[in-house]
Amino acid sequence: MSYSCDDRVGLCVDIDGTLYRRGSVFVEAASAFAVQSPVLERPARSQLREAIGLVGEFHGSAATRWRWKQTLRGLEGLRQHAGRQTAGQTFQLLQRLRRWLEER
């Protein structure tokens, strides 16, 4: 990830080499991985939540970081009690809701 300090526009390179402004693709993809991955153990998911929070803080503010971390922490609890599939579906619903709100 690279950025310009002057205008605070973050850039993210996707796995196929596509360049995105602000890194939101990274945050969404990494978040989905943190919620739905069957291979990540709990400590790794915790570290991934922290990394996602840092990207959110760079893009927005400390409040953005806090919101991402709390959302992912809540989804982690849902994952433990209801299963990975339910947590993944809830995460997808939250993503659709966020996009819908941005369009308004």
Secondary structure, DSSP 8 states (H G I E B T S, - for coil): -EEETTTTEEEEE-TTS-EEETTHHHHHHHHHHHHH-SS--HHHHHHHHHHHHHHHHHHS-HHHHHHHHHHHHHHHHHHHHH-HHHHHHHHHHHHHHHHHHHH-
